[in-house]
Amino acid sequence: MPIGINIRPAVSGDEIALGTVGAATFLESYSETIPGADLISHCQTQHAPSVYKSYIASNDPNYACWLAEYSGTKAPIGYAVTTSVEAPTVGEPGDIELKRIYVFSKYQGTGTGRELMMQALGHAREVGAKRMLLGTYDQNHRAVAFYERAGFQTVGERKFQVGGQLFNDIIMAVTL
């Protein structure tokens, strides 16, 4: 575990923290790529606490969330979410999706992302998934390199819509 950082499974009541860190890390990651109004609208809908509440409350065992917190303050600094494979990603029977994994840039390189990934991969194995999929913006080279270090390989492409724009994503997979 990274020094000064705690990673734990998210529970009911964590949806506000997840929504806040989800929106903030998405803004931080794409403020130079996506127009501001589209970015804000996406965060309001896709990172609303109700979205994370539904992930936490899901009866589907593929759904799980983790929060990375700075130990001294318990402030959220990152998170990960696994789900059943959801559109626009297309999977096969036995697949699970790493829906989201983000860490504030200040904490990248601390091992926090690696530990979040280990939690997600461990969960996928526990629920009997055969393969984990994820989609990522094809121009997010740092993220692609991180996923490759975790064993993921490109297996396809998808379009990802934010506002009125379509972005090219790659689909990556790792066999569990």
MOCORGI-V810839 format. One record per pair of residues at least 4 apart in sequence whose ideal C-beta (glycine too) atoms are under 7 Angstrom apart, sorted by sequence separation. I is the first residue (numbers start at 1). GAP is how many residues later the second one is. If there is no record, write none. Layout:
i->I gap->GAP
i->I gap->GAP
This chain:
i->1 gap->4
i->10 gap->4
i->14 gap->4
i->15 gap->4
i->16 gap->4
i->17 gap->4
i->18 gap->4
i->19 gap->4
i->20 gap->4
i->21 gap->4
i->22 gap->4
i->23 gap->4
i->24 gap->4
i->25 gap->4
i->26 gap->4
i->27 gap->4
i->30 gap->4
i->34 gap->4
i->35 gap->4
i->36 gap->4
i->37 gap->4
i->38 gap->4
i->39 gap->4
i->40 gap->4
i->41 gap->4
i->42 gap->4
i->43 gap->4
i->44 gap->4
i->47 gap->4
i->49 gap->4
i->50 gap->4
i->51 gap->4
i->52 gap->4
i->53 gap->4
i->54 gap->4
i->85 gap->4
i->91 gap->4
i->103 gap->4
i->111 gap->4
i->112 gap->4
i->113 gap->4
i->114 gap->4
i->115 gap->4
i->116 gap->4
i->117 gap->4
i->118 gap->4
i->119 gap->4
i->120 gap->4
i->121 gap->4
i->122 gap->4
i->123 gap->4
i->125 gap->4
i->136 gap->4
i->140 gap->4
i->141 gap->4
i->142 gap->4
i->143 gap->4
i->144 gap->4
i->145 gap->4
i->146 gap->4
i->148 gap->4
i->161 gap->4
i->34 gap->5
i->46 gap->5
i->58 gap->5
i->69 gap->5
i->70 gap->5
i->103 gap->5
i->107 gap->5
i->108 gap->5
i->124 gap->5
i->147 gap->5
i->161 gap->5
i->162 gap->5
i->1 gap->6
i->69 gap->6
i->85 gap->6
i->91 gap->6
i->69 gap->7
i->70 gap->7
i->136 gap->7
i->159 gap->7
i->160 gap->7
i->10 gap->8
i->31 gap->8
i->55 gap->8
i->68 gap->8
i->69 gap->8
i->89 gap->8
i->124 gap->8
i->136 gap->8
i->30 gap->9
i->56 gap->9
i->67 gap->9
i->68 gap->9
i->103 gap->9
i->159 gap->9
i->160 gap->9
i->55 gap->10
i->68 gap->10
i->85 gap->10
i->103 gap->10
i->68 gap->11
i->86 gap->11
i->121 gap->11
i->136 gap->11
i->157 gap->11
i->158 gap->11
i->27 gap->12
i->67 gap->12
i->84 gap->12
i->85 gap->12
i->101 gap->12
i->157 gap->12
i->52 gap->13
i->66 gap->13
i->84 gap->13
i->103 gap->13
i->134 gap->13
i->157 gap->13
i->158 gap->13
i->65 gap->14
i->66 gap->14
i->82 gap->14
i->83 gap->14
i->157 gap->14
i->82 gap->15
i->101 gap->15
i->156 gap->15
i->27 gap->16
i->65 gap->16
i->82 gap->16
i->83 gap->16
i->101 gap->16
i->154 gap->16
i->155 gap->16
i->26 gap->17
i->82 gap->17
i->155 gap->17
i->64 gap->18
i->80 gap->18
i->81 gap->18
i->134 gap->18
i->154 gap->18
i->155 gap->18
i->63 gap->19
i->81 gap->19
i->101 gap->19
i->153 gap->19
i->23 gap->20
i->62 gap->20
i->63 gap->20
i->80 gap->20
i->152 gap->20
i->153 gap->20
i->26 gap->21
i->62 gap->21
i->79 gap->21
i->80 gap->21
i->152 gap->21
i->62 gap->22
i->98 gap->22
i->152 gap->22
i->79 gap->23
i->135 gap->23
i->151 gap->23
i->23 gap->24
i->60 gap->24
i->78 gap->24
i->150 gap->24
i->22 gap->25
i->78 gap->25
i->135 gap->25
i->147 gap->25
i->55 gap->26
i->77 gap->26
i->78 gap->26
i->77 gap->27
i->19 gap->28
i->55 gap->28
i->96 gap->28
i->19 gap->29
i->78 gap->29
i->19 gap->30
i->77 gap->30
i->137 gap->30
i->138 gap->30
i->96 gap->31
i->138 gap->31
i->137 gap->32
i->138 gap->32
i->16 gap->33
i->19 gap->33
i->96 gap->33
i->113 gap->33
i->117 gap->33
i->136 gap->33
i->15 gap->34
i->18 gap->34
i->62 gap->34
i->78 gap->34
i->95 gap->34
i->98 gap->34
i->135 gap->34
i->136 gap->34
i->68 gap->35
i->77 gap->35
i->78 gap->35
i->94 gap->35
i->95 gap->35
i->80 gap->36
i->94 gap->36
i->95 gap->36
i->96 gap->36
i->97 gap->36
i->98 gap->36
i->135 gap->36
i->136 gap->36
i->15 gap->37
i->94 gap->37
i->97 gap->37
i->15 gap->38
i->78 gap->38
i->82 gap->38
i->95 gap->38
i->133 gap->38
i->134 gap->38
i->80 gap->39
i->80 gap->40
i->133 gap->40
i->15 gap->41
i->82 gap->41
i->132 gap->41
i->14 gap->42
i->82 gap->42
i->91 gap->42
i->131 gap->42
i->132 gap->42
i->131 gap->43
i->12 gap->44
i->68 gap->44
i->89 gap->44
i->131 gap->44
i->132 gap->44
i->11 gap->45
i->12 gap->45
i->131 gap->45
i->10 gap->46
i->89 gap->46
i->130 gap->46
i->18 gap->47
i->129 gap->47
i->68 gap->48
i->85 gap->48
i->18 gap->49
i->17 gap->50
i->66 gap->50
i->125 gap->51
i->124 gap->52
i->14 gap->53
i->66 gap->53
i->9 gap->55
i->10 gap->55
i->21 gap->55
i->121 gap->55
i->10 gap->56
i->20 gap->56
i->9 gap->57
i->10 gap->57
i->21 gap->57
i->22 gap->57
i->8 gap->58
i->21 gap->58
i->7 gap->59
i->8 gap->59
i->17 gap->59
i->64 gap->59
i->7 gap->61
i->18 gap->61
i->5 gap->63
i->6 gap->63
i->5 gap->64
i->5 gap->65
i->6 gap->65
i->62 gap->65
i->4 gap->66
i->5 gap->66
i->61 gap->66
i->4 gap->67
i->4 gap->68
i->89 gap->69
i->88 gap->70
i->88 gap->71
i->5 gap->72
i->88 gap->72
i->29 gap->73
i->28 gap->76
i->25 gap->77
i->28 gap->77
i->22 gap->78
i->25 gap->79
i->89 gap->82
i->5 gap->105
i->5 gap->107
i->2 gap->108
i->7 gap->108
i->2 gap->109
i->7 gap->109
i->2 gap->110
i->7 gap->112
i->2 gap->113
i->1 gap->114
i->42 gap->120
i->42 gap->121
i->41 gap->122
i->38 gap->124
i->38 gap->125
i->37 gap->126
i->38 gap->126
i->38 gap->127
i->34 gap->128
i->35 gap->128
i->34 gap->131
